[in-house]
Amino acid sequence: MENTIKPDKKYWTAQILILATLSGLTLISAGVLHFIINYSSPDPESTMVLWAICCGANLLMWVISYPIIHLWTKNLTYIVREDRVTILSGILTKKEQNIPYRSITDFVLKRGPFDRYLGIGTIQIQTAGQSQTATGYEGCLSGLLDYDGIHGDLRDKLKSLHPVSESTTTSEPINLSDENVLTQILEELKKIRKNTER
């Protein structure tokens, strides 16, 4: 059984809010520079050039980023399968990332300021030293509305596949059922050896 999840539309809103925050910081920086330039020696031409560069950079950032954000969030899909988590992403080049449960060590719930404001969350997938990303996480399920429920389900799935608790030591006692299986395997191997020696 598999569960296909799309990021909520609020994820797109969060990305736009981040872009707007960057634009605001650029304008504030330009305002501080404007004040510094005019405080020491008023120069209208330098001020005009400063604001032209700032507004041009902001406009260029929005023209490039807006369609990329739209297409990225539209094409993002998560599939929770029985044996792995699949992340489908990409704009021009489509990428399918499969993360098997056997390599997953934990699911970390993360909620930034915009996530908390919009009521969404991100689940980061942590693996045993296999991540190639700078964040140290193998993948992320971002823009989830039911983040608590999905996070709980994924952690339950992980616990059922990796039943060893965090407090367990490295030297585990062998269960009686495991010991019986090993004894049966040993007996079968002895029979095979006798048959091959004849």
Secondary structure in CASP SS format (residue, H / E / C, confidence):
PFRMAT SS
TARGET T0000
AUTHOR 0000-0000-0000
METHOD secondary structure of the structure
MODEL  1
M C 1.00
E C 1.00
N E 1.00
T E 1.00
I E 1.00
K C 1.00
P C 1.00
D C 1.00
K H 1.00
K H 1.00
Y H 1.00
W H 1.00
T H 1.00
A H 1.00
Q H 1.00
I H 1.00
L H 1.00
I H 1.00
L H 1.00
A H 1.00
T H 1.00
L H 1.00
S H 1.00
G H 1.00
L H 1.00
T H 1.00
L H 1.00
I H 1.00
S H 1.00
A H 1.00
G H 1.00
V H 1.00
L H 1.00
H H 1.00
F H 1.00
I H 1.00
I H 1.00
N H 1.00
Y H 1.00
S H 1.00
S C 1.00
P C 1.00
D C 1.00
P H 1.00
E H 1.00
S H 1.00
T H 1.00
M H 1.00
V H 1.00
L H 1.00
W H 1.00
A H 1.00
I H 1.00
C H 1.00
C H 1.00
G H 1.00
A H 1.00
N H 1.00
L H 1.00
L H 1.00
M H 1.00
W H 1.00
V H 1.00
I H 1.00
S H 1.00
Y H 1.00
P H 1.00
I H 1.00
I H 1.00
H H 1.00
L H 1.00
W H 1.00
T H 1.00
K H 1.00
N H 1.00
L C 1.00
T E 1.00
Y E 1.00
I E 1.00
V E 1.00
R C 1.00
E C 1.00
D C 1.00
R E 1.00
V E 1.00
T E 1.00
I E 1.00
L E 1.00
S E 1.00
G C 1.00
I C 1.00
L C 1.00
T C 1.00
K C 1.00
K E 1.00
E E 1.00
Q E 1.00
N E 1.00
I E 1.00
P E 1.00
Y H 1.00
R H 1.00
S H 1.00
I E 1.00
T E 1.00
D E 1.00
F E 1.00
V E 1.00
L E 1.00
K E 1.00
R C 1.00
G C 1.00
P H 1.00
F H 1.00
D H 1.00
R H 1.00
Y H 1.00
L H 1.00
G C 1.00
I C 1.00
G E 1.00
T E 1.00
I E 1.00
Q E 1.00
I E 1.00
Q E 1.00
T E 1.00
A C 1.00
G C 1.00
Q C 1.00
S C 1.00
Q C 1.00
T C 1.00
A C 1.00
T C 1.00
G C 1.00
Y C 1.00
E C 1.00
G E 1.00
C E 1.00
L E 1.00
S E 1.00
G E 1.00
L E 1.00
L C 1.00
D C 1.00
Y H 1.00
D H 1.00
G H 1.00
I H 1.00
H H 1.00
G H 1.00
D H 1.00
L H 1.00
R H 1.00
D H 1.00
K H 1.00
L H 1.00
K H 1.00
S H 1.00
L H 1.00
H C 1.00
P C 1.00
V C 1.00
S C 1.00
E C 1.00
S C 1.00
T C 1.00
T C 1.00
T C 1.00
S C 1.00
E C 1.00
P C 1.00
I C 1.00
N C 1.00
L H 1.00
S H 1.00
D H 1.00
E H 1.00
N H 1.00
V H 1.00
L H 1.00
T H 1.00
Q H 1.00
I H 1.00
L H 1.00
E H 1.00
E H 1.00
L H 1.00
K H 1.00
K H 1.00
I H 1.00
R H 1.00
K H 1.00
N H 1.00
T H 1.00
E H 1.00
R C 1.00
END
